[in-house]
């Protein structure tokens, strides 16, 4: 094989070949998530969210009260979202005091 043939061979290797993965230098976990796998995971997440909404809206309110939305399929390089839900009253304390703490101002009733 000539040098030119080797260069052409290496240039047109499939993106999922071991040589192409080594040249890109990604981690094995990142390299396993190809475009088709990313799209499939997005489709599965959408189906799970749609199923959750359908059950939540069409189900008995007392039975579905404690249902939580499904977590998305974890993907490499994507941090999971932490909930920014502010809980008011009950065992979580005063809502006004918690909002004041979040926004850095004194609560009106303090």
Residue pairs with C-beta under 8 A, 6 or more apart in sequence:
1 9
10 19
13 19
13 20
14 20
15 34
16 31
16 34
21 31
24 31
27 76
29 76
30 76
30 77
33 75
33 76
38 75
41 72
41 73
41 75
44 73
45 70
45 72
45 73
48 70
49 69
49 70
52 67
52 69
52 70
55 64
55 67
56 64
56 67
71 80
72 80
74 80
86 95
86 98
86 99
86 102
87 95
87 98
88 95
88 98
89 95
92 98
94 107
96 107
96 108
96 109
96 110
97 107
97 110
99 107
100 106
100 107
100 110
